[in-house]
Amino acid sequence: MAFSHERRIQLTSLLGGLPAVAVALGILWWIGDYTPRIQWTFTVLIVGFWLGTASVIRENVAQPLRTLANLLEAMREGDYSIRARQAENEEALGEALQQVNAIGETLRTQRLGALEAATLLRKVMEEIDVAVFTFDEKQRLRLVNRAGERLLGQLSEELLDQTAEQLDLGDILNGNLSTVQRSFPGGVGRWRISRGHFREEGLPLELLVLTDVTRVLREEELQAWQRIVRVLGHELNNSLTPIKSISGSLERILKQNPLPEDWQTDTQRGLEIITTRSENLSRFMASYARLARLPQPNKRDVSLGPLLTHIVQLETRQKIQVIPGPDILLHADREQLEQLLINLLRNAVDAAMETHGEVIISWDWNVSQVEISVLDEGPGLASTANLFVPFFTTKPGGSGIGLVLSRQIAEAHGGVLTLTNRLDRQGCEAKLIIPARLSF
């Protein structure tokens, strides 16, 4: 038969006092010479005191445990306002109760912070202009914000518990597209899709976020057109203004009667200027067309080492130092990659020739990508703000599309192209980072 904790404490107390009670009763009844009245009176007192003391010990042990149980039950129910009064540092029980009080205060503070954070999150969710949906494992809607309500043209009470298919979001939720052109009851446009997974109370949930990027794309498109028109207008004015001026001067010369003695020389010089400006304008338009019509890369396996050796040999103005790296295999368009690297080496040699410095090319492997570095000892970059602005150049006769075209090629291959001033000495470092794999 199993006894409760309180019963075991009481029995232990009774057993602890039993020898003393037995001795006292033995003296009272068998050794001492007492009257029956005294014997029974003291027997009742001794046994009563014995049983009462055991009950008091039991209660003193059980009562703090009940207090702890009440405190823990209150915490489990979410009530952190109850505190134990016997929490004193001088005794072990007081220290235990004090720690429970401290836990309650900590939980109260954490709960208050969680409630405030949840309130802020709900407020942000309601106010942001991004549609947010949460679906359970059966793809039934469990949460939607105001932007989602406006997008679907219904209130949350009507939307909740409907499946993604019923809401016409099934293909978006289960697909892998990052953007989609879609018409909803509350809006038409292009939407950026974000998906995620999280758990709430142990249950798996799916998060779907739809962001309208139509306005952003239109603003970027407008800015792009404005930049293009500004560049084209500047270049056309630079070419057409002198052509118009010289044409007017030639017209006035030819209208003179008699003609000036040097009219043939002036006419020939004017026509040469018109021809030169026309050729410059033609080259500009050809460069613009080339930049605008960069084809998609035709990727195939390319060994990096032989490719760089071939490109270095094409530069005859200056010897380029090559620091070999590991055997790397690229999945890239060889022709476009050659064009990119030739542009970088040509710029590096142009800069190094100004200061009679060196040009170094190297590459290294980094996890799943290769870093190709072109170092020069030229004068460095005066400003990096306009490096990748189309048709901006500081070189006489430069087209201003080399770096822009190079960056487009790098990004088409899933890579990044950066140009920075060197930290160890004067000069510039061009770094190309593109996906690659080791060649075994």
GUVOKE-959773 format. One record per residue (C-alpha): residue number from 1; residue in one letter; x, y negated, z negated. Coordinates in nm, 3 decimals. Each point is the difference from the previous one (the first is absolute). Layout:
NUM A X Y Z
...
END
This chain:
1 M 0.000 0.000 0.000
2 A 0.149 -0.335 0.108
3 F -0.023 -0.293 -0.241
4 S -0.022 -0.366 0.100
5 H 0.291 -0.234 -0.067
6 E -0.183 -0.159 -0.293
7 R -0.087 0.340 -0.150
8 R 0.363 0.111 0.027
9 I 0.114 -0.315 -0.180
10 Q -0.254 0.061 -0.276
11 L 0.097 0.366 -0.040
12 T 0.368 -0.094 -0.010
13 S -0.073 -0.251 -0.277
14 L -0.197 0.259 -0.196
15 L 0.278 0.253 0.033
16 G 0.254 -0.261 -0.106
17 G -0.193 -0.074 -0.321
18 L -0.104 0.361 -0.072
19 P 0.305 0.095 -0.213
20 A -0.044 -0.301 -0.227
21 V -0.372 0.067 -0.035
22 A 0.064 0.368 -0.078
23 V 0.255 -0.087 -0.269
24 A -0.228 -0.259 -0.156
25 L -0.296 0.238 -0.009
26 G 0.221 0.282 -0.139
27 I 0.115 -0.221 -0.284
28 L -0.353 -0.121 -0.057
29 W -0.166 0.343 -0.011
30 W 0.259 0.256 -0.108
31 I 0.287 -0.169 -0.178
32 G -0.149 -0.294 -0.183
33 D -0.252 0.030 -0.283
34 Y -0.287 -0.220 0.124
35 T -0.368 0.010 -0.052
36 P -0.218 0.113 0.294
37 R -0.140 -0.348 0.034
38 I 0.348 -0.152 0.047
39 Q 0.100 0.283 0.235
40 W -0.297 -0.052 0.231
41 T 0.027 -0.376 -0.011
42 F 0.366 -0.004 0.100
43 T -0.054 0.278 0.255
44 V -0.261 -0.211 0.176
45 L 0.227 -0.305 -0.011
46 I 0.308 0.187 0.128
47 V -0.182 0.177 0.282
48 G -0.193 -0.316 0.095
49 F 0.318 -0.207 0.007
50 W 0.169 0.272 0.208
51 L -0.278 0.016 0.258
52 G -0.045 -0.378 0.006
53 T 0.370 -0.061 0.058
54 A 0.001 0.246 0.292
55 S -0.300 -0.178 0.154
56 V 0.169 -0.341 -0.040
57 I 0.317 0.129 0.166
58 R -0.209 0.141 0.284
59 E -0.180 -0.331 0.046
60 N 0.323 -0.205 -0.013
61 V 0.144 0.212 0.279
62 A -0.319 0.015 0.210
63 Q -0.102 -0.366 -0.023
64 P 0.306 -0.148 0.185
65 L -0.040 0.269 0.264
66 R -0.363 -0.103 0.048
67 T 0.117 -0.360 0.031
68 L 0.249 0.100 0.268
69 A -0.268 0.203 0.177
70 N -0.238 -0.298 -0.002
71 L 0.270 -0.229 0.136
72 L 0.093 0.241 0.278
73 E -0.366 0.059 0.086
74 A -0.056 -0.375 0.025
75 M 0.301 -0.031 0.231
76 R -0.130 0.287 0.211
77 E -0.331 -0.183 0.031
78 G 0.180 -0.319 0.099
79 D -0.047 -0.191 -0.329
80 Y 0.342 -0.136 -0.104
81 S -0.127 -0.243 -0.265
82 I -0.008 0.247 -0.295
83 R 0.304 0.000 -0.229
84 A 0.109 0.211 -0.300
85 R 0.029 -0.197 -0.328
86 Q 0.248 0.229 -0.181
87 A 0.279 -0.071 0.248
88 E 0.296 -0.066 -0.231
89 N 0.366 0.053 0.079
90 E 0.092 0.140 -0.345
91 E -0.149 0.343 0.062
92 A -0.005 0.255 0.280
93 L -0.379 -0.010 0.039
94 G 0.004 -0.379 0.017
95 E 0.266 0.009 0.271
96 A -0.211 0.245 0.202
97 L -0.307 -0.220 -0.031
98 Q 0.206 -0.306 0.088
99 Q 0.121 0.170 0.319
100 V -0.357 0.090 0.091
101 N -0.098 -0.364 -0.052
102 A 0.290 -0.106 0.224
103 I -0.111 0.246 0.268
104 G -0.351 -0.144 -0.020
105 E 0.132 -0.355 0.042
106 T 0.217 0.106 0.294
107 L -0.292 0.176 0.168
108 R -0.222 -0.304 -0.063
109 T 0.258 -0.229 0.164
110 Q 0.046 0.237 0.292
111 R -0.373 0.037 0.050
112 L -0.046 -0.376 -0.010
113 G 0.275 -0.040 0.260
114 A -0.151 0.276 0.216
115 L -0.344 -0.164 -0.021
116 E 0.146 -0.338 0.094
117 A 0.194 0.156 0.289
118 A -0.309 0.187 0.117
119 T -0.204 -0.319 -0.016
120 L 0.265 -0.186 0.200
121 L 0.016 0.284 0.253
122 R -0.377 -0.001 0.044
123 K 0.006 -0.377 0.044
124 V 0.276 0.021 0.260
125 M -0.178 0.286 0.177
126 E -0.315 -0.209 0.019
127 E 0.171 -0.312 0.129
128 I 0.256 0.131 0.253
129 D -0.095 -0.007 0.367
130 V 0.106 0.363 0.048
131 A -0.244 0.292 0.015
132 V 0.086 0.264 -0.263
133 F -0.168 0.342 -0.016
134 T 0.057 0.292 -0.237
135 F -0.117 0.353 0.090
136 D -0.007 0.317 -0.210
137 E 0.123 0.342 0.109
138 K -0.328 0.057 0.187
139 Q 0.055 -0.333 0.179
140 R -0.296 -0.163 -0.173
141 L 0.033 -0.371 -0.070
142 R 0.068 -0.075 -0.366
143 L 0.113 -0.364 0.009
144 V -0.032 -0.292 0.239
145 N 0.076 -0.370 -0.044
146 R -0.191 -0.301 0.132
147 A 0.204 -0.019 0.320
148 G -0.088 0.363 0.067
149 E -0.368 -0.076 -0.060
150 R 0.016 -0.288 0.248
151 L 0.184 0.213 0.254
152 L -0.259 0.279 -0.011
153 G -0.294 -0.239 -0.040
154 Q -0.141 0.170 -0.312
155 L 0.012 -0.035 -0.377
156 S 0.210 0.237 -0.210
157 E -0.314 0.161 -0.145
158 E -0.097 0.111 0.350
159 L 0.352 0.106 0.102
160 L 0.106 0.207 -0.301
161 D -0.022 0.380 0.035
162 Q -0.010 -0.021 0.378
163 T 0.266 0.198 0.186
164 A 0.270 -0.156 0.215
165 E -0.169 0.146 0.309
166 Q -0.330 -0.162 -0.092
167 L 0.179 -0.333 -0.041
168 D 0.176 0.043 0.338
169 L 0.336 0.007 -0.178
170 G 0.075 0.371 0.035
171 D 0.240 -0.031 0.296
172 I 0.182 -0.288 -0.169
173 L 0.031 0.178 -0.335
174 N 0.114 0.331 0.150
175 G 0.207 -0.140 0.288
176 N 0.358 -0.121 0.011
177 L -0.043 -0.327 0.187
178 S 0.145 -0.312 -0.160
179 T -0.223 -0.241 0.194
180 V -0.335 0.038 0.172
181 Q -0.230 -0.214 0.212
182 R -0.345 0.050 -0.147
183 S -0.340 -0.162 -0.024
184 F -0.171 0.007 -0.339
185 P -0.337 -0.145 -0.104
186 G 0.185 -0.279 -0.178
187 G 0.279 -0.073 0.247
188 V 0.173 0.082 0.324
189 G 0.376 -0.005 0.049
190 R 0.327 0.177 -0.050
191 W 0.056 0.158 -0.339
192 R 0.315 0.111 -0.176
193 I -0.051 0.329 -0.186
194 S 0.163 0.094 -0.330
195 R -0.063 0.332 -0.171
196 G 0.104 0.134 -0.339
197 H -0.069 0.265 -0.262
198 F -0.038 -0.037 -0.376
199 R -0.169 0.168 -0.296
200 E -0.259 -0.128 -0.241
201 E -0.084 0.211 -0.306
202 G 0.183 0.287 0.168
203 L -0.213 -0.008 0.316
204 P 0.167 -0.061 0.339
205 L -0.119 -0.310 0.187
206 E 0.083 -0.146 0.341
207 L 0.054 -0.371 0.053
208 L -0.083 -0.168 0.331
209 V 0.084 -0.366 0.064
210 L -0.104 -0.187 0.317
211 T 0.159 -0.336 0.075
212 D -0.124 -0.221 0.283
213 V 0.311 -0.101 0.196
214 T -0.185 -0.157 0.292
215 R 0.041 -0.355 -0.127
216 V 0.365 0.055 -0.088
217 L 0.070 0.148 0.343
218 R -0.177 -0.289 0.169
219 E 0.202 -0.253 -0.197
220 E 0.324 0.181 0.083
221 E -0.104 0.027 0.364
222 L -0.076 -0.372 0.008
223 Q 0.337 -0.081 -0.155
224 A 0.173 0.227 0.251
225 W -0.174 -0.169 0.291
226 Q 0.088 -0.341 -0.140
227 R 0.368 0.101 -0.024
228 I -0.005 0.141 0.353
229 V -0.165 -0.311 0.143
230 R 0.248 -0.221 -0.188
231 V 0.300 0.192 0.131
232 L -0.134 0.020 0.356
233 G -0.094 -0.365 -0.003
234 H 0.343 -0.101 -0.125
235 E 0.182 0.207 0.260
236 L -0.227 -0.108 0.287
237 N 0.038 -0.366 -0.095
238 N 0.379 0.038 -0.017
239 S 0.001 0.134 0.356
240 L -0.285 -0.189 0.165
241 T 0.082 -0.346 -0.135
242 P 0.340 -0.028 0.172
243 I -0.142 0.166 0.313
244 K -0.278 -0.259 0.012
245 S 0.240 -0.286 -0.063
246 I 0.252 0.111 0.264
247 S -0.277 0.072 0.251
248 G -0.131 -0.355 -0.046
249 S 0.350 -0.142 0.045
250 L 0.055 0.201 0.319
251 E -0.339 -0.111 0.130
252 R 0.090 -0.366 -0.052
253 I 0.338 0.049 0.172
254 L -0.156 0.165 0.304
255 K -0.259 -0.278 0.030
256 Q 0.269 -0.266 0.036
257 N 0.059 -0.135 0.349
258 P 0.276 0.004 0.083
259 L 0.124 0.288 -0.218
260 P 0.285 -0.068 -0.240
261 E 0.344 0.112 0.109
262 D 0.028 0.258 -0.283
263 W -0.353 0.131 0.034
264 Q 0.117 0.342 0.107
265 T 0.226 0.036 -0.304
266 D -0.276 -0.114 -0.239
267 T -0.253 0.228 0.166
268 Q 0.232 0.302 -0.018
269 R 0.083 -0.068 -0.366
270 G -0.369 -0.041 -0.086
271 L -0.097 0.321 0.178
272 E 0.276 0.187 -0.184
273 I -0.137 -0.122 -0.334
274 I -0.352 0.100 0.103
275 T 0.129 0.345 0.102
276 T 0.188 0.045 -0.328
277 R -0.297 -0.099 -0.214
278 S -0.230 0.225 0.204
279 E 0.236 0.293 -0.048
280 N 0.016 -0.066 -0.374
281 L -0.378 -0.011 -0.014
282 S -0.019 0.325 0.198
283 R 0.246 0.170 -0.238
284 F -0.200 -0.122 -0.296
285 M -0.324 0.143 0.137
286 A 0.175 0.329 0.081
287 S 0.134 0.018 -0.356
288 Y -0.342 -0.072 -0.140
289 A -0.157 0.272 0.215
290 R 0.271 0.242 -0.110
291 L -0.065 -0.076 -0.366
292 A -0.377 0.035 0.038
293 R 0.013 0.329 0.193
294 L 0.231 0.213 -0.216
295 P -0.117 0.359 0.064
296 Q -0.060 0.259 -0.268
297 P 0.318 0.198 -0.074
298 N 0.043 0.331 0.181
299 K 0.156 0.188 -0.289
300 R 0.230 0.299 0.024
301 D 0.293 0.135 -0.200
302 V 0.307 -0.223 0.022
303 S 0.338 0.063 -0.167
304 L 0.110 -0.324 -0.166
305 G 0.380 0.043 0.016
306 P 0.032 0.041 0.380
307 L -0.258 -0.275 0.054
308 L 0.202 -0.255 -0.200
309 T 0.325 0.110 0.166
310 H -0.157 -0.064 0.341
311 I -0.136 -0.341 -0.102
312 V 0.333 -0.113 -0.151
313 Q 0.176 0.081 0.328
314 L -0.235 -0.235 0.184
315 E 0.139 -0.302 -0.189
316 T 0.321 -0.100 0.179
317 R 0.059 -0.346 -0.144
318 Q 0.128 0.126 -0.336
319 K 0.093 0.330 -0.160
320 I -0.258 0.115 -0.253
321 Q 0.103 0.202 -0.304
322 V -0.217 0.309 -0.054
323 I -0.026 0.162 -0.344
324 P -0.144 0.348 0.064
325 G -0.281 0.132 -0.217
326 P -0.178 0.335 -0.031
327 D -0.153 0.179 0.298
328 I -0.342 -0.159 0.037
329 L -0.284 0.099 0.228
330 L -0.256 -0.266 0.093
331 H -0.342 0.047 0.153
332 A -0.004 -0.316 0.207
333 D -0.019 -0.162 0.341
334 R 0.364 0.003 0.111
335 E -0.032 -0.291 0.246
336 Q -0.176 -0.229 -0.248
337 L 0.241 0.092 -0.278
338 E 0.295 -0.074 0.230
339 Q -0.149 -0.339 0.079
340 L -0.042 -0.078 -0.370
341 L 0.357 0.100 -0.093
342 I 0.150 -0.177 0.302
343 N -0.175 -0.320 -0.109
344 L 0.139 0.033 -0.353
345 L 0.355 0.070 0.121
346 R -0.011 -0.282 0.254
347 N -0.111 -0.247 -0.268
348 A 0.271 0.128 -0.237
349 V 0.272 -0.034 0.265
350 D -0.122 -0.350 0.095
351 A 0.029 -0.105 -0.364
352 A 0.337 0.172 -0.060
353 M 0.158 -0.159 0.308
354 E -0.063 -0.344 -0.149
355 T 0.225 0.078 -0.298
356 H 0.218 0.273 0.157
357 G -0.140 0.246 -0.253
358 E -0.082 0.370 0.014
359 V -0.320 0.193 0.068
360 I -0.070 0.325 -0.188
361 I -0.282 0.247 0.059
362 S -0.079 0.284 -0.243
363 W -0.285 0.223 -0.105
364 D -0.101 0.198 -0.306
365 W -0.269 0.246 -0.102
366 N -0.256 -0.093 -0.266
367 V -0.259 0.269 -0.087
368 S -0.220 0.006 0.315
369 Q 0.141 -0.295 0.191
370 V 0.323 -0.134 0.143
371 E 0.147 -0.344 -0.066
372 I 0.196 -0.142 0.294
373 S 0.209 -0.305 -0.093
374 V 0.164 -0.248 0.238
375 L 0.244 -0.234 -0.178
376 D 0.173 -0.301 0.152
377 E 0.243 -0.258 -0.131
378 G -0.159 -0.291 0.180
379 P -0.118 -0.331 -0.147
380 G -0.312 0.161 -0.154
381 L -0.361 -0.108 0.013
382 A -0.074 -0.364 -0.064
383 S -0.372 0.075 -0.045
384 T -0.203 0.320 0.008
385 A -0.339 -0.171 0.033
386 N -0.014 0.009 0.381
387 L 0.192 0.321 0.074
388 F -0.305 0.188 0.123
389 V -0.192 -0.292 0.150
390 P -0.056 0.066 0.372
391 F 0.206 -0.216 0.238
392 F 0.191 -0.167 -0.285
393 T 0.374 0.012 0.066
394 T 0.317 -0.186 -0.093
395 K 0.203 0.144 0.289
396 P 0.048 -0.199 0.319
397 G -0.200 0.179 0.268
398 G -0.155 0.240 -0.250
399 S -0.355 0.125 0.055
400 G -0.097 0.029 -0.366
401 I -0.165 0.340 0.038
402 G 0.288 0.238 -0.082
403 L -0.060 0.028 -0.374
404 V -0.378 -0.012 0.039
405 L 0.013 0.284 0.251
406 S 0.242 0.192 -0.224
407 R -0.231 -0.029 -0.299
408 Q -0.296 0.114 0.208
409 I 0.196 0.308 0.108
410 A 0.101 0.074 -0.361
411 E -0.357 -0.029 -0.127
412 A -0.131 0.213 0.289
413 H 0.233 0.274 -0.130
414 G -0.126 -0.040 -0.358
415 G 0.315 -0.188 -0.103
416 V 0.114 -0.336 -0.132
417 L 0.253 -0.249 0.137
418 T 0.157 -0.263 -0.227
419 L 0.272 -0.263 0.044
420 T 0.176 -0.149 -0.301
421 N 0.323 -0.181 -0.079
422 R 0.274 0.219 -0.139
423 L 0.077 -0.024 -0.371
424 D 0.360 0.123 0.009
425 R 0.124 -0.246 0.262
426 Q -0.107 -0.237 0.275
427 G -0.215 0.157 0.265
428 C -0.331 0.171 0.061
429 E -0.141 0.350 -0.052
430 A -0.270 0.143 0.224
431 K -0.158 0.311 -0.151
432 L -0.232 0.240 0.180
433 I -0.186 0.257 -0.210
434 I -0.199 0.265 0.188
435 P -0.129 0.350 -0.079
436 A 0.244 0.280 0.082
437 R 0.120 0.343 -0.109
438 L 0.334 0.166 -0.045
439 S 0.125 0.207 0.293
440 F 0.107 0.353 -0.102
END
